[in-house]
Amino acid sequence: MRIKTSFILLFAALTLACCMKCLKDVPHEKLDSPLVPIEQVEAEYPKEAIEAGIEGTVTVRAWVRPNGEVGMVSVKTNSGNELLKEAAIEAAREWRFSTPRKNGKEVFSTVEIPFHFELD
C-alpha cells in the first residue's frame, strides 16, 4: 500500500511539473498590446483593520489566463497585515483583462496590481 501511494504522489508531482513547464506566462511588457483591465474590483477595507487604524499597500501578482480571467494570485509586497493581504487577493481574483496575446496567439500573462488601504 505504501509503495502504491508513493508512486501516485510521484506521478502527480511529475505531471504538475510538466504542465507548469508548458504553461509559461508572458510578462505583460512583452505582449503584442498592453493588458487592459476590463473589470476592476476595489479591495474591501476590512472593518477590523479600519477600527484598528491599520493602513498599508499590498501589491499582488495576478496570473491572467488567455480568456482574460485571473487565475492564481500571489502577494509580491505586503503591508504586514493579514487582513489587508486577504482583501487584496480576494479583489484581484475578480479582475478581468483584455485577452493577452503574443505573436497573435492567446497566452497566459502576469500583471502586478497595487491595492492601497488608506483611512480618511
Beta strands, then each sheet from edge to edge (+ up, - down):
strand 1: 26-27
strand 2: 37-39
strand 3: 56-64
strand 4: 70-77
strand 5: 96-97
strand 6: 101-102
strand 7: 105-106
strand 8: 109-117
sheet 1: 1+ 8+ 3- 4+
sheet 2: 2+ 5-
sheet 3: 6+ 7-
end
